[in-house]
Amino acid sequence: MKKLINSPDRVLVEALDGFGAAHGDIVVVDQEHRFVRRRALAADKVALISGGGSGHEPLHIGFVGHGMLDAACPGAVFTSPTPDQMLAAAEAVDAGSGVLFIVKNYEGDVMNFQMAAELAASPARDIQTILIDDDVAVEKSTYSTGRRGVAGTLVVEKIVGAAAEEGHGIDELRQLGERVVRQTRSMGVALTSCTVPAVGAPTFSLGDDEMEMGVGIHGEPGRRRMKLARADAIADEMLGAILGDLDARAGTEVLLLVNGLGGTPAMELYVMLDAARRILTDRRIEVARTLTGPWVTSLDMAGCSITVSVIDQRLRALWDAPVHTAALRWRM
């Protein structure tokens, strides 16, 4: 294993310290490394909190800031954060308008966020949850009951985050997030495995001419092991599964996200974006917005995921709304 670390048991703490030093104008890292929060908290705004195991950066800490999250709780690599982390984050960022948890559908995350919600809830603090399950690859995996939450998480955090900045209430934000989840589907493919620092060996093995279709972001098995194919064929299979499960008819507007899993060059991601865009255009589906890059990663895994989210004028405006985080930032 070759990694730029000092020791596996210190990698998260040292990475968080480095992240805080690099982006101190945007975020504050909790002294006990339980959460990362926005440096400038907005008054009278619903607080958005997400989190999950580390190793998926920039998800979630890279999306803390104006227009997205108020706080994120990083667990150990591929391990859910603990309820006390979410509780501490909720107490740190609650501005009196409620706290909305955004949770990927993995058993540890769901259980720990639910426990945190029970601990943090009070007559003065309304806590609600959005559950993300956008992965169409498999119905159950090593980590989840039901579909996994993957790169569609970014879409939910961005759109709901923009609406929260507008001052909408917690019920409306939860309903908005649930709508985005219903209209978002993803699927991934791996060309290599990831290597967890504490393990020091690849999570799984692939032959030089093999790929894992439908892989999860922790290296969970996908739909099938298959021979390496051309980018067009890979995109066609992934989009076939996505569109087969998503109500995206001719004339529909969509957001297309091609997400790198950590070890894929930008050139290859753009090739995949071009392939996916051509396939959608051939089906007379309008690609209204695109995003490409390593946003929801799996350490050093080579591969990508494709996410398609059905949008309309309102959702497009929320996507376009200003955002300023360590990883994602634009002004419109």
N, C-alpha and C positions, 0 to 999 in steps of 0.2 A: 504494500500500500504506500503510495506517494501522495502526501497531503501537506499543505502549508499550515501545520498546527504544532503546538507545543506538546499537548497531551490530550487524549480523548476526553478525559474527565473535566478539562478546563475549557474546551473549545467553545461552548455556548457562552460562558461568562465573558471570555476574552472577545468573542465576536460581538456581543452586546456592547461592551465597553468601546470597541472600535466603531461600531455603528453610531453610538451616542456622540463620540468625538467627531465623526465625519458629518453628522447632521444635527448638531446642537442648536442650530437656528430653528429647527422644525420640531424636534422631539426632546423629551427628557427620559432617561433610563432610570427606573426605580433603583434605589440604592441596594436593595436586596435582589435585584434582577428578576423581579416577579412579573413586570410588565414594562411596556414602553408607552408613553402617553404624549399627546400633543403638548408642546410648550405653551401655546396660547389657547386656553380653553374658552369656548364661547358660552356666554351666559344664556340661560333660558332655552337651551337646545337639548333635544334628545341625544344622549351619549351612545355612540356605537362602539361596541367592543367585540373583537374577534380574537382568534388565537388557534393554536394547534402545535403539533410537534415542529421543531426546527428542522432545517434541511430543505425547506421549500422556498427559501428567500428569493425574491423580496417579500412574498407572502409570509407573514401578515405584517411584520413590523415596518416593512417598506411602504405600506399603504396607510400609515398613521400621519394625519395632517389635514389641512383644510380641504374639504370636499370629499373626504373618505372617513377613516376611522378616528375615534378619539383615543383609543387605546388598543393594544394588542398584547396577548399573553403568550410568550414562547415557552413551549415545553422542551425537554431534552430531544435529541434527534429522533424524529419519527415517534415521539411519545407525547401523549396529551398533557397539557398543562394541568396543574392541580386546582381544585376548587378554591383554595385560599389565594391563588394568583388572581382568579377572576373576581373574587370578593374584594381584594385589595384594589384592583383596577376600577371596579365599580365605585368604590368609595372615593377614589381619587378623581374621577372625571364626572360623577353625577352632578349635574347643574340644576337639579330639581324638576326636570321635565321627563324623567324616566330613563331607563337604560335598555338598549336593544342589543341582545346577543346575536351574532351571526356565526352559525356553527356548521361545519362540514359534517356530513353523515358518516362518522366513524364512532364505534361503540364507546371508546374511552372519552372522546370529545363530548359526545351527547350526554353521557353519564355525569361527567365532571361539571359541565356547564349547567346541567339541571340541578346538581347539588349546590352549585354556587348561586343559582337563581333563588333557591329555597332559603339559603343563608342570608342573601343580600336583600330579599324582598321585605318590605315593611309598609305600613299604611302611607308612609311618605315617599315611598320609592316603588314605582311600577316597573317591573322587569318582564320583558317579553323576548321571544326567540324566533329567529328565522332559521330553518334547517335547509341546507343545500345538498341536493342529491342529483347532480346533473350528468353523471357518468352513465352512458348507455351500454358500456361494454359488458358488464355482468350485473346480475341482480343481487348477488351476495359475494363477499370477498373475505379475506383473512381478517380484515379490520372492521367490517361493517355488516349490519343487517339491512338489506335493501341496497339501493344504489349509493355509490360513493360520491362524496363531494370533492370536486377537482377544480379546474381552472375557471369554471363558471362563477366561482366565489369572487373573483376580481370584478366581474360584471355587476354582481349584486352589491358589493361594497361600494363601487363607484356610483351607481345609480341611486341607491338608498342614501349614500353619503351626501350627494348633491341635494336630494330632497330634504335631508335633515338640515342642511345649511339654509334652506329656504324657510325653516321654522315650522315644518309640519309636525303634527302630534305623533305619538308613538303608535297608536292604532293604525293610522294611515300609512306610516312607514313600514310597519310589519306587513300590512296587506300589499303594499307596493313590492316589497321584497319577495313575498310569496308569489306574486304575479310574475316577476322576473325569473324566479326559479322554474315556474311552470313553462316558461317560454324559452328556456336555455338548456341545451344539450351539448355534451362533450364526449370525446373519445381520444385515447392516446395510443402511441406505438413506441416501443423501445428497440433500439439497435444494440445497446449494451446495458449491462446492469449498473446499478449504483453501488457504492461501497460505504457502509456506515462506519465512521471512525472507530467506534468502540468495538466493532467486530473485526475490522481490518481485512476483510475478504469480500468479494462481490456477493450480493444477495442471491443472485441466480446466474446461470451461465448460458450463453448463446454462442452458437457456432459462427464462424466468420461470414457465413452466407444465410444467417437466420435473423428473424426479428420476432418480437412478441406483440401481437396485435391485441389492443385493448388493455395494455398494462396499466396498473394503478400507480399513484404517485409515491408509494412506499415500496415499489417493486413487486406488488401483488400480481399473480398470474392474470392474464387477460383472457380473450376468447380462444385464441389458438396460437401455437408456435408455427411459423411459416417461413418460407424462403424469402430472402430479401427481394423486393420488387422495385420497379420504377416509381418515382414520386407521384406521377399521375395515378397509377394503380393503387398506391397506398391511400392517397387522398380520396379516391373514388370509393374504396371500401369503407373508410371512416365516415365519409359523408353519407354513404348509403345507410349506415346504421343510425346516424344522427337524424337524417331527414325522415327515415322510416318511423321514427319515434316522435317527431316534432311536426306540428301543424304549420308547415311553411309552404304554402301554395304559390303558384305563379303570381307574380305581382307583389308578393310579400317583401317588406324591407327587413334586412337582418344586419346585425353586427357580427363580423367574422374575426375571431381571435385565433391566431396561430401562435402557440405557446411552446417555447423551448424548454426541455426538461433538465437543462443544466450543462450538457456537454455537446451541444449542437451549434455549429457555426451559424452566424447570421445569414450567410449566403444560402444555406440549405433551408432555413426557415422562410426566406423570401421565395425560394423555389416552391415550397409547399403552399405558401399563400397564393402564389400565382396559379398553381394547380387547382386549389380549392375555389378560388374566385371564378376560374373558367368553368368549372363544373356547376357552380351555383348559377352563373349567368346563362349557361346552356339550359338550365331548368327554369329560366325566366324569374329567378329570385334575385332581387336587387340588393347588392352588397352596398349598404349605405355608409357603413363605417368599418374600418379595419384597425387591428392592433397586432403587432408582431414583436416577439422578443421573449427572453427568459423571465417570465413573470411568476409562474407557479412551478417551481423546479423540484427535482428529486436528486439533490446533491450533484453528482457528476454523471448522471445518466445521459446517454446520447439518445435522442428521439424527440418527439414533439406530441402535442395534443392539438386538436381542432375543436373550437367551441363556436356554436352558432346560436345566436340569441335573437328572437323575433322582436323587433322594435317598431314603434310608431313615432309620431311627431313629438309627443310628450317624453317618451323614453329617450329619443334621440337628443332632445334638448338637455335632459339631465346628464346624459353621457358627455355632451359637449361642454357642460358647465365647468367653470374653473376648478382646477385641482392643483394642490401643491403639497406633495409628499416627497420622501426621499427617492422613491422609484418612479412615480407617475406624476407628471406635472404638465399642465397646459393652461392657456388663457384663451377664451373665445369671446 
